[in-house]
Amino acid sequence: MENTFRPSPKAFKNTFCVFQEVFPEKISGLQVQYDSKSGSKYFYTKEGMYRWSNHWGRLANSKWRLEPMEPETESKTKLGFAAWSEFYPDNAAEELYYLEANYTKKTVNYQHKNNPNYDAKAILRTSFETTKKIKQIRNLLNLTSWAKHYEYEDIDALRKQIIEQLICTTKTLDEIKREL
């Protein structure tokens, strides 16, 4: 019976995963198999995990992100699903992460090197290095004060040029800016 499938509690330790938001009807008929102290509810199936929660990101010793539906639902509490094959190992020492920028939405996210979409163009970094680059890219995407020292016709083209180098090279932000 599918409701009784239960993975090992250690299966989620030190993992990275991107859940896809799904409609709550997906858990109709399933019973909560774990109810966390923070209020998240977990439903396990042979295919993967459903997580009903109002918080995503760093969770104890794991990094779990939710990719929202489009258009985004208004509820703060969301249901996410991830297949078991989408839980990847995480640790602070290895270069496991790469960055992806969405210039239309002005966002940047990190992905795991085991993601089947990884094309090996983006540089792999440790968690710490990835966090540092994300902050730099978010500033480039959302601020304009950094651009006052440059001559440009299109700030979005300039942003993209700098961000692509941050993602695909080991150059520092200062090195990239000096070369412009």
Backbone bond lengths (Angstrom), bond angles and torsions (degrees), N, CA, C in turn:
res aa  C-N    CA-C-N  psi(-1)  N-CA   C-N-CA  omega(-1)  CA-C   N-CA-C  phi
1 M - - - 1.450 - - 1.521 109.27 -
2 E 1.326 116.35 131.14 1.457 120.87 -171.68 1.527 113.13 -63.46
3 N 1.320 119.18 -33.73 1.462 121.50 -178.20 1.514 112.93 -64.55
4 T 1.320 118.83 -17.22 1.449 120.33 -176.51 1.525 112.99 -97.95
5 F 1.326 118.21 -0.14 1.468 119.78 177.41 1.520 108.33 -63.29
6 R 1.313 116.55 130.70 1.468 120.29 -178.06 1.529 109.25 -142.08
7 P 1.333 116.72 113.96 1.460 119.39 177.05 1.526 111.32 -74.87
8 S 1.282 115.86 166.11 1.469 120.98 176.30 1.522 109.37 -65.04
9 P 1.329 118.28 137.20 1.471 120.36 177.99 1.529 112.66 -57.66
10 K 1.328 117.77 -26.78 1.466 121.45 179.68 1.533 112.28 -76.57
11 A 1.341 117.24 -10.93 1.462 121.42 -176.92 1.526 112.75 -62.50
12 F 1.330 117.58 -22.88 1.465 120.79 -175.39 1.515 113.71 -101.84
13 K 1.319 118.28 -8.78 1.459 120.94 -178.09 1.521 110.73 -66.28
14 N 1.323 115.00 137.07 1.470 121.35 177.23 1.524 111.83 52.43
15 T 1.343 114.93 55.58 1.460 119.82 178.37 1.523 110.97 -125.70
16 F 1.316 114.03 157.13 1.457 123.42 172.15 1.521 105.64 -117.51
17 C 1.338 116.91 137.22 1.459 119.40 179.24 1.524 109.64 -155.36
18 V 1.325 115.55 143.30 1.457 121.54 173.60 1.528 106.67 -112.28
19 F 1.335 114.96 114.02 1.458 121.82 177.13 1.522 108.91 -87.92
20 Q 1.327 116.16 148.56 1.460 121.86 175.34 1.526 107.53 -103.45
21 E 1.324 117.06 129.24 1.455 118.97 178.68 1.523 109.92 -65.64
22 V 1.306 115.71 137.11 1.466 122.70 178.07 1.529 108.34 -132.52
23 F 1.327 115.60 165.27 1.460 120.48 178.93 1.527 110.64 -73.17
24 P 1.332 116.86 144.96 1.466 121.31 -178.64 1.531 114.71 -56.46
25 E 1.319 117.67 -23.30 1.467 120.43 179.03 1.534 111.65 -58.88
26 K 1.314 117.29 -21.14 1.467 121.55 -178.87 1.523 112.85 -62.09
27 I 1.333 117.08 -25.75 1.465 118.92 -178.97 1.532 112.26 -100.46
28 S 1.319 115.89 7.78 1.462 119.77 177.65 1.527 109.11 -58.31
29 G 1.301 116.21 126.10 1.460 120.60 -179.95 1.521 114.19 90.16
30 L 1.340 117.88 -12.47 1.466 120.34 177.82 1.526 108.99 -90.55
31 Q 1.307 115.95 148.22 1.456 120.44 177.50 1.527 109.95 -101.49
32 V 1.328 115.34 146.24 1.456 120.40 175.72 1.522 107.92 -62.32
33 Q 1.338 116.06 129.07 1.454 119.07 -179.94 1.523 112.11 -106.83
34 Y 1.318 115.38 -16.47 1.456 118.85 173.38 1.517 107.15 -150.86
35 D 1.313 116.33 132.83 1.457 123.19 178.97 1.525 106.61 -121.68
36 S 1.332 117.59 109.42 1.467 120.62 -174.40 1.524 111.37 -77.22
37 K 1.325 115.15 162.34 1.466 121.36 178.33 1.526 111.07 -63.09
38 S 1.330 116.81 -27.07 1.468 120.46 -179.04 1.525 112.64 -86.59
39 G 1.328 117.19 1.15 1.460 120.36 174.97 1.521 115.95 99.57
40 S 1.311 118.52 -2.80 1.464 120.26 177.39 1.521 109.28 -75.48
41 K 1.336 114.86 146.40 1.454 120.53 179.08 1.524 108.38 -120.30
42 Y 1.326 115.20 138.93 1.458 121.41 -175.17 1.517 110.06 -119.87
43 F 1.335 114.75 135.50 1.455 122.86 178.05 1.524 106.48 -126.72
44 Y 1.317 117.40 122.23 1.460 121.71 -177.42 1.525 110.40 -105.93
45 T 1.322 115.07 138.92 1.459 121.24 172.28 1.522 107.21 -130.46
46 K 1.304 117.17 172.18 1.465 120.14 177.54 1.524 111.04 -65.12
47 E 1.330 117.26 -26.00 1.468 121.43 -178.44 1.523 112.50 -81.93
48 G 1.347 116.16 -34.28 1.459 118.84 -176.53 1.509 112.22 173.46
49 M 1.328 115.34 -159.92 1.458 122.66 -174.68 1.524 110.60 -118.33
50 Y 1.330 115.03 138.23 1.453 122.35 167.17 1.523 106.37 -104.40
51 R 1.314 115.53 136.88 1.467 120.40 177.87 1.511 108.31 -129.09
52 W 1.329 116.79 123.37 1.456 124.23 178.60 1.524 106.40 -103.80
53 S 1.347 117.84 113.02 1.455 119.52 -171.79 1.522 111.83 -156.33
54 N 1.335 114.95 158.57 1.464 120.42 173.79 1.530 111.31 -107.93
55 H 1.334 116.90 9.82 1.471 120.33 177.88 1.532 109.40 -144.07
56 W 1.322 114.16 138.45 1.467 122.15 -178.80 1.514 107.78 -138.88
57 G 1.300 116.71 159.97 1.465 121.31 -179.85 1.506 110.30 124.84
58 R 1.311 116.84 -128.08 1.472 120.65 176.99 1.513 109.12 -78.41
59 L 1.318 115.59 126.45 1.462 122.11 -179.71 1.513 107.49 -130.30
60 A 1.306 116.64 106.54 1.470 121.31 -178.86 1.521 108.96 52.03
61 N 1.322 117.95 -104.84 1.466 121.38 -176.93 1.529 111.88 -112.63
62 S 1.325 117.54 23.85 1.467 121.59 -179.39 1.520 110.82 -133.45
63 K 1.323 115.15 162.49 1.462 122.42 176.98 1.525 107.39 -121.79
64 W 1.325 116.51 105.46 1.462 121.97 -179.67 1.520 109.22 -121.31
65 R 1.322 115.70 124.35 1.459 121.70 -178.42 1.522 109.08 -115.57
66 L 1.304 116.10 151.97 1.456 122.12 176.52 1.515 109.34 -111.52
67 E 1.317 116.19 126.09 1.464 121.17 172.27 1.522 106.16 -92.08
68 P 1.333 117.37 113.70 1.461 119.89 -175.79 1.528 112.73 -72.47
69 M 1.330 114.10 158.39 1.465 120.27 174.16 1.515 108.70 -69.13
70 E 1.317 115.23 161.59 1.459 120.41 173.91 1.515 107.41 -122.97
71 P 1.325 120.69 123.22 1.460 123.75 -1.51 1.521 110.03 -69.96
72 E 1.321 114.86 154.42 1.463 120.74 -176.22 1.531 110.85 -67.52
73 T 1.315 115.58 138.44 1.464 120.33 177.82 1.528 109.16 -72.90
74 E 1.328 116.32 153.07 1.463 120.36 -176.11 1.518 113.25 -82.72
75 S 1.303 117.98 -23.20 1.464 121.94 -176.83 1.524 110.75 -63.02
76 K 1.328 116.01 139.49 1.472 120.02 176.22 1.522 110.49 -75.16
77 T 1.327 116.72 -31.77 1.461 120.93 177.76 1.525 107.49 -89.95
78 K 1.332 115.14 126.38 1.458 119.99 -174.40 1.522 110.44 -129.11
79 L 1.333 114.10 153.88 1.453 121.21 177.39 1.528 108.18 -104.03
80 G 1.324 115.59 125.59 1.455 120.45 177.67 1.515 110.06 -119.64
81 F 1.340 115.31 151.77 1.465 120.61 176.53 1.517 108.60 -127.82
82 A 1.328 115.37 141.17 1.469 121.64 172.75 1.523 108.16 -141.67
83 A 1.333 115.32 134.88 1.462 120.77 175.22 1.520 108.49 -71.53
84 W 1.304 116.70 152.88 1.472 120.51 179.82 1.525 111.33 -58.00
85 S 1.320 117.58 -32.30 1.467 120.96 -178.91 1.527 112.77 -70.50
86 E 1.338 117.80 -9.46 1.461 121.90 -177.74 1.529 113.52 -97.47
87 F 1.329 117.04 5.85 1.459 121.70 174.07 1.526 107.28 -92.93
88 Y 1.328 116.09 116.38 1.464 121.09 -175.89 1.534 109.94 -111.77
89 P 1.322 116.79 152.83 1.472 119.55 -179.74 1.531 111.82 -67.39
90 D 1.331 114.88 146.34 1.456 121.10 -179.96 1.529 109.59 -132.65
91 N 1.312 115.62 140.44 1.464 121.52 170.09 1.523 107.96 -158.77
92 A 1.297 116.85 164.40 1.470 121.31 -175.42 1.525 113.37 -82.13
93 A 1.316 118.20 -18.75 1.465 120.90 -172.01 1.528 114.00 -87.28
94 E 1.321 117.56 -37.02 1.472 120.34 -173.76 1.524 112.39 -84.19
95 E 1.324 115.49 155.10 1.459 122.22 174.95 1.530 107.14 -86.08
96 L 1.325 115.31 91.98 1.460 121.92 -172.52 1.527 113.95 -109.29
97 Y 1.339 117.53 -14.03 1.454 120.05 -168.25 1.521 113.99 -118.78
98 Y 1.323 114.12 146.69 1.465 121.40 172.82 1.523 108.20 -129.67
99 L 1.322 115.89 163.87 1.464 121.55 -175.59 1.515 112.02 -108.69
100 E 1.332 114.46 148.36 1.460 122.85 174.25 1.526 107.62 -130.98
101 A 1.316 116.38 130.98 1.464 120.77 178.04 1.521 109.34 -108.06
102 N 1.325 115.76 141.49 1.459 122.19 173.08 1.523 105.57 -115.79
103 Y 1.325 115.61 103.96 1.458 120.47 -174.04 1.522 112.20 -73.67
104 T 1.307 118.00 -27.00 1.459 121.32 178.48 1.529 110.09 -68.83
105 K 1.323 116.46 -45.89 1.465 120.97 -178.99 1.531 112.69 -88.33
106 K 1.325 116.67 -7.31 1.467 123.07 -177.29 1.531 110.65 57.49
107 T 1.320 115.41 51.93 1.462 121.21 179.18 1.521 110.11 -130.66
108 V 1.326 114.68 160.36 1.463 121.75 174.55 1.519 106.61 -138.85
109 N 1.322 115.96 138.30 1.453 121.40 177.67 1.510 109.80 -136.61
110 Y 1.320 114.54 159.35 1.455 119.10 176.09 1.516 109.36 -104.42
111 Q 1.312 115.03 150.23 1.460 123.12 179.39 1.518 107.87 -130.73
112 H 1.316 115.12 161.20 1.469 121.25 -179.66 1.533 109.84 -90.93
113 K 1.318 116.26 146.04 1.464 120.69 -178.59 1.523 112.44 -62.07
114 N 1.342 118.62 -22.19 1.468 121.04 178.38 1.518 113.00 -81.32
115 N 1.314 116.91 -4.78 1.455 121.59 175.80 1.534 107.94 -59.24
116 P 1.337 118.95 129.51 1.471 120.18 -178.68 1.525 113.87 -63.15
117 N 1.329 118.02 -15.13 1.469 121.05 178.98 1.526 113.34 -86.03
118 Y 1.322 117.96 -4.58 1.467 120.29 -177.94 1.527 109.55 -67.65
119 D 1.331 115.82 123.33 1.470 121.28 -176.61 1.533 113.35 -100.92
120 A 1.306 117.83 5.28 1.469 124.74 177.91 1.534 113.26 67.73
121 K 1.322 118.91 11.86 1.463 121.00 175.98 1.525 111.30 -84.04
122 A 1.311 116.12 -39.06 1.466 120.63 179.34 1.527 109.39 -77.18
123 I 1.326 115.56 143.44 1.463 122.14 179.59 1.528 109.41 -71.54
124 L 1.327 116.08 138.66 1.459 120.95 174.49 1.520 109.15 -85.18
125 R 1.340 115.63 140.75 1.456 121.54 -177.65 1.524 110.70 -138.16
126 T 1.322 115.29 163.28 1.461 120.60 173.02 1.531 108.52 -73.50
127 S 1.318 116.56 169.87 1.471 121.23 177.86 1.524 111.27 -57.13
128 F 1.335 116.48 -46.16 1.464 121.22 -178.75 1.524 111.06 -61.37
129 E 1.341 117.08 -48.65 1.469 120.88 -179.95 1.528 110.90 -63.28
130 T 1.315 116.61 -37.59 1.462 121.52 179.65 1.525 110.61 -63.87
131 T 1.317 116.75 -44.33 1.464 121.41 179.49 1.530 110.57 -61.12
132 K 1.318 116.61 -41.83 1.466 121.60 179.16 1.539 110.90 -62.00
133 K 1.322 117.33 -45.70 1.473 121.44 179.66 1.522 111.33 -66.21
134 I 1.332 117.24 -37.51 1.470 120.37 178.60 1.523 109.93 -60.21
135 K 1.325 118.10 -44.39 1.472 121.78 179.07 1.520 110.83 -60.49
136 Q 1.332 116.45 -44.04 1.465 120.25 179.66 1.527 111.02 -63.24
137 I 1.320 116.32 -43.98 1.468 120.02 -177.90 1.527 110.74 -68.27
138 R 1.320 118.09 -39.81 1.473 120.31 177.64 1.521 110.52 -61.32
139 N 1.327 117.55 -40.11 1.465 120.24 176.89 1.526 110.76 -63.30
140 L 1.312 116.92 -42.76 1.466 120.26 179.04 1.530 111.20 -63.80
141 L 1.322 116.89 -38.11 1.465 120.99 -178.37 1.526 112.88 -72.59
142 N 1.322 116.98 -33.31 1.459 119.58 -169.49 1.522 115.97 -109.84
143 L 1.327 117.58 -13.22 1.456 120.48 179.88 1.525 110.06 -112.18
144 T 1.317 116.11 163.28 1.466 120.38 176.57 1.527 112.16 -122.90
145 S 1.311 118.02 -14.70 1.468 121.39 -175.49 1.528 112.24 -58.46
146 W 1.309 118.76 -33.00 1.465 122.53 -179.75 1.529 111.87 -63.43
147 A 1.336 117.59 -24.14 1.466 121.49 -173.90 1.524 114.17 -87.54
148 K 1.340 118.39 -3.56 1.462 120.14 -174.61 1.536 113.62 -66.15
149 H 1.335 116.94 -18.15 1.459 120.39 -178.77 1.533 112.76 -91.48
150 Y 1.315 116.98 4.19 1.474 120.59 -175.89 1.513 110.91 -119.60
151 E 1.338 113.41 148.34 1.453 119.26 172.34 1.518 106.96 -93.78
152 Y 1.322 116.14 124.50 1.458 120.29 -178.32 1.521 109.21 -154.64
153 E 1.327 115.27 155.92 1.458 120.79 175.54 1.517 110.75 -99.06
154 D 1.323 116.39 -30.84 1.464 121.36 -174.92 1.529 108.81 -134.44
155 I 1.331 115.94 106.02 1.465 119.64 -177.35 1.536 111.51 -62.72
156 D 1.327 117.42 -32.17 1.465 119.51 179.96 1.528 111.39 -67.21
157 A 1.320 116.78 -36.32 1.475 120.30 176.63 1.531 109.88 -67.55
158 L 1.326 116.48 -40.03 1.466 121.14 177.50 1.527 110.38 -63.72
159 R 1.319 116.50 -44.78 1.472 121.01 176.80 1.525 110.55 -55.39
160 K 1.313 114.93 -50.81 1.468 119.87 -176.51 1.524 110.87 -60.91
161 Q 1.316 117.26 -41.55 1.462 121.66 179.17 1.530 111.10 -59.54
162 I 1.314 116.63 -45.00 1.472 120.87 -179.22 1.524 110.67 -70.16
163 I 1.321 116.66 -45.80 1.466 121.20 -176.68 1.523 111.27 -64.37
164 E 1.313 117.45 -41.67 1.474 119.78 178.93 1.532 110.91 -60.21
165 Q 1.329 116.89 -37.12 1.469 119.39 177.16 1.525 111.09 -70.05
166 L 1.342 117.29 -37.36 1.465 119.79 176.63 1.532 111.13 -62.60
167 I 1.320 116.16 -36.24 1.467 121.19 -178.01 1.529 111.96 -77.97
168 C 1.320 116.56 -39.74 1.467 120.14 -168.91 1.524 115.73 -106.30
169 T 1.339 117.19 2.32 1.463 119.42 177.17 1.525 109.43 -134.20
170 T 1.302 115.48 172.02 1.474 120.06 176.31 1.533 111.24 -97.04
171 K 1.322 116.86 8.00 1.460 120.12 179.28 1.519 110.20 -65.23
172 T 1.324 115.07 146.24 1.460 119.51 174.92 1.517 109.15 -78.37
173 L 1.318 116.80 164.30 1.460 121.27 177.24 1.517 110.31 -60.25
174 D 1.321 117.82 -40.84 1.479 120.54 178.78 1.525 111.48 -62.71
175 E 1.324 117.57 -41.88 1.471 120.83 178.31 1.528 110.70 -61.98
176 I 1.298 117.27 -42.70 1.468 121.96 -179.42 1.519 109.28 -64.69
177 K 1.326 117.04 -45.36 1.480 120.01 -178.83 1.525 111.53 -65.07
178 R 1.329 117.35 -36.88 1.482 120.19 178.98 1.518 111.62 -65.37
179 E 1.326 116.90 -32.02 1.467 120.71 -177.99 1.526 112.83 -77.07
180 L 1.321 117.69 -13.69 1.491 120.86 -178.76 1.503 111.97 -74.10
